[in-house]
Amino acid sequence: VSTCSHVRVELACSAHVRVELACSPHVRVELACSPHARVELACSPHARVELACSPHARVELACSPHARVELACSPHARVELACSPHARVELACSHARVELACSHARVELACSHARVELACSHARVELACSHARVELACSHARVELECSHVRVELACSHVRVGFLSFLLQTKIMPGRLIGD
């Protein structure tokens, strides 16, 4: 974990979950819960979510000023949406569900234990993938990750890392670096 004017967190948990976050001035989250889910989010001034839940689903969202969703669920189905403030998409595809309301720019995807929630006004991503949970609120730039016994919370004003198995909590202020 390292911080400066740009906060970046890189976490590998049992080779299943990887989180990369640079939260100033853009927030980007890259999560690979192999082989199920990948999320990429850059939320200023545009928010983009790319999720590949192989081989079932891919979602791409750029929500300012228009929202576009690209979903390929099996080689036979593909959905592209450029939505008005009233557009909503709901898709259930084998354990995969997508909900998009462009006025709030929210995406909810559940695909074999993977869930993504994005509200662009707050730029929030919530992902649960086999005991891994990520929460990102861009106004606060917060990431919450629970993977087996590891929990990580990151806010742009400060970084908090908690390892529940050791009951350890670490706070990192901008410009500081605290190692193990």
URURTA-V71702 format. One record per run of one state. SS is the DSSP state (a for helix, b for strand, c for the rest). FROM is the first residue (numbers start at 0). LEN is the number of residues. If there is no record, write none. Layout:
# URURTA-V71702
SS;FROM;LEN + SS;FROM;LEN
This chain:
# URURTA-V71702
c;0;1 + b;1;1 + c;2;5 + b;7;6 + c;13;3 + b;16;6 + c;22;5 + b;27;6 + c;33;3 + b;36;4 + c;40;7 + b;47;6 + c;53;3 + b;56;6 + c;62;4 + b;66;6 + c;72;5 + b;77;6 + c;83;4 + b;87;5 + c;92;4 + b;96;5 + c;101;4 + b;105;5 + c;110;4 + b;114;5 + c;119;4 + b;123;5 + c;128;4 + b;132;5 + c;137;4 + b;141;6 + c;147;2 + b;149;5 + c;154;3 + b;157;6 + c;163;4 + b;167;6 + c;173;7
